[in-house]
Amino acid sequence: MPAAPPLSDPTLRELVRRLDEAMVRHDDALRCREVQRVLQETLVSGAQFLDPGLLVPDPEGYTRRLVHRDPGGRYTVLALAWAAGQGTPLHDHGGIWCVEGVYAGRIRVTTYSCQGGDPEHDLVRFRKESVTYAGVGEAGALIPPFEYHLLENAGAGPAATLHVYGGELDHCHVFEPAGNLWLRRYHEPAYTA
């Protein structure tokens, strides 16, 4: 597990201070709503407060780089960089909440609901719920059990997103199409160097 880089930018330090304050909420819905507000207010300005090295896409797939890890384990902040055309498979967040905001570019978010089977077992039936396009400063929240989605770079150039997870996302499930059902696979997402 990588060490978090120093919080050298004043905007980033202020973001972390505000996220720390948001963690006092004891209800995931309230906490996520506050984190979403903080993230939107920080991102909508278009300020470039992340180290440029965190935003370099990889032609092999989107990147996941640690920005901050709360010393108390309450949350982590990651920067994801996306080359044109890159996206995730349908996945969950291993039962932890997440707020995702667009730092640069444009992202397409497709959400799904479980319609049959049990997502804790091998075969699941999903229904597409919504497709949303998000630009800089827009953020959305995922709170289990409503956490099934995929993200894609919707632009012609690179994109970057900032993700605040309710802990360390050390595992999740990805779902692969299998006829009318989806096959669940355990996945341990890795950090990008």
Secondary structure as UniProt FT lines:
FT   HELIX           10..22
FT   TURN            23..24
FT   HELIX           28..43
FT   TURN            44..45
FT   HELIX           52..55
FT   TURN            59..60
FT   STRAND          63..69
FT   TURN            71..72
FT   STRAND          76..82
FT   TURN            84..85
FT   STRAND          90..91
FT   TURN            94..95
FT   STRAND          98..104
FT   STRAND          107..117
FT   TURN            119..120
FT   STRAND          123..134
FT   TURN            136..137
FT   STRAND          139..143
FT   TURN            144..145
FT   STRAND          148..153
FT   STRAND          159..165
FT   STRAND          172..178
FT   TURN            179..180
FT   STRAND          181..187
//
